[in-house]
Amino acid sequence: MYKFRINFKEGIEENYRLIAIDYWKIEESRFVHTIVEIAQKYGVSHMALTGIVQRNATCSKFVGVCSICQEEIWQTASNRTSFNSLKKKSQCEECRELERQKWLDQVEARNRGLRQRETKQQLQQKGLNQIPPSTTLKFSLARNTNKTKPKQPEYSGTFVLKQDVVIKAGVKYLYGGWELTDGSINLQFKPVEEIFPTQQRDIREEPGFIGRQVEQLYNDLMTINEERDKNDEPPF
């Protein structure tokens, strides 16, 4: 059995109020009067009758009790077709919207956590894969065997660094060059302070102990160079 209530427009004319009462009258879950009967009773057409009711009176139907807030749930219709389509509900619109928003917040929190973990993993992986910058610059000068003009360079070519190299202004660099069997030259530039704290000049001018140590460094590099010279590889 339906539980319903008629909602009249404020200031409704009495004749329209009577029409609406007959239109929305329900007994044993059925409308008491047919549209034809009401139209004939008040001397109006079917279309006019529908318009009068929609403009002046709606009907609210009890469809359940909210399982969250325990409030009664009522839904409103402006005509019989809409009224008959109203179904039972277990949640009111307010609680339903709150539950939907709560679910969306949980989904967003979960997705945000996943994104943060992915970002952290990516940063960690990037940190593992990242090669720290070097302070030593080394490359090879290839002899230009196709030289046809005097002004063309004796050495030319390209090279690719395997990692970033930091070259700073005001820093003294030790430089060295080794000629290979094919005529190319391997070059290296390394900060002197990484070897010994000294001032940059010809190694023969380096005072005492420092000069001998720098010469020893060159001797060691020359030994490495001789071992790799067969493959024309850079000495370090």
Beta strands, then each sheet from edge to edge (+ up, - down):
strand 1: 4-8
strand 2: 26-27
strand 3: 30-31
strand 4: 57-65
strand 5: 72-77
strand 6: 137-141
strand 7: 173-179
strand 8: 185-191
sheet 1: 1+ 4- 5+
sheet 2: 2+ 3-
sheet 3: 6+ 8- 7+
end
